[in-house]
Amino acid sequence: MIAPPPGTRVWLCAGRTDMRRGFDGLARQVQEVLHRDPFCGHVFVFRGRRGDLIKLLWWDGQGLCLFAKRLERGRFVWPSPADGRVAVTPAQLAMLLEGIDWRMPRRTWRPELAG
């Protein structure tokens, strides 16, 4: 994915989204359900019913960009519909795009105790 500028907010749109929607349908969902402006420069992330497909909607200053990713194996970790919208960091978005559980990542390296 093309990296958005520093300071860009990333919003996960909790619940399921009809993945047949394109630019206009997703922008309308951002306005009506999330009560946000889809042209503000934030990234809005949507997940389908099966959980293996996500779409990202982003206004880059010149037009709307729509990115999609489908996992061949596994599912994207997603918040419950009761959460509405969830703000994540760009690092958490990167983990999500890789199919990693972004909610509680674990370090694989532990520093040696100085003794």
N, C-alpha and C positions, 0 to 999 in steps of 0.2 A: 504494500500500500504506500502511496505517496504520503509522507509525513506532514501533518498539519503544523502550523506555526506554534512555537512555544506559547503556553498559556491557554491553549484551546481546551475547552471543557469537553468531556466525553460522557454521554448519557446512554445507559442501557434502558431500553423501553421494556419493562417487565411484562411478563405474560406472552401470549402467542400472537403472531402477526401473520396475516394472509400474505404469503411470499409471492403471490402473483402480482402484488402491487409494485408499481414503478415509482418514478420521481414524484408525480402528482399525488398518488395515493398515500405514499409515506410522508410527504410534506404536509398533507391534510391531517394525517394521524398525529404528527408532531404538534400541529396547531390545536386540534380539537381535544385530543386525549391528554397530551403532556402540557398544554397551555404554554408552549414555547414558540419562538420564531424560528422556522427552519432556515432562514437566511441570515442568522446571527453569527455564523462561523463555527458553531459547536458541531461536534460529531454525534449523530444519533444512530444507535445500533439496535437492530431488530432481529428476532429469532423466530423461525417457523415452528410449526407444531411438532415435527419429528425431532427437532433439536440439532440436526446436522447441517443446517444452512443458516447463515446470518447475512444481513445486508447492512451496510453503513451508508448513511446519507450525510453529506457535508457540502456546505457552501464555501467555495474557495475564493470568493470575491468577484468572480466572473460568471459563475454558473454553478448549478448543483452537480455534484459528483455522486455516483452510486456505485459502491463496491460490493461485491458478493464473494463469499467463501463457503465452500461445502467440504466437510470432512468426509473422507472415504471410510474412516473407522472412528467410532466414538461419537460423543455428543458435546456440544458447547455447554458449559456450566452457566446456569441462568438463575436470576433471582425469582422469587415467587410473584404471581400477579398482584398480590396484596401490597407489594413494595412500590408499585406505580412506576417510578423512574429511579434509577440509581446512578449516582455520579461515580465514575472510576477514573483512575489516573491513566496517563498514556502507557505506563509500564504494565498496569493491569490489563489494558486493552491488548497490548502485545502478547501477554500470556494467554488471554482469551482466544486470540486469533491462532495461537499455536495449539489450542485444545488443552491447555493447562488450567487447573482449578485456580483461578485468580483470587479467590476469597481468602485462602490461607496457604500461601506458598511456603515451602520449607527450604531452609538452607541445606545444601548438601555438604558444605565445608564448615568445619568447626575449628576455631583457632586453638592452637596448642596452649595449654596452661603453663605460664612461666613459673618455674619453681624454685 
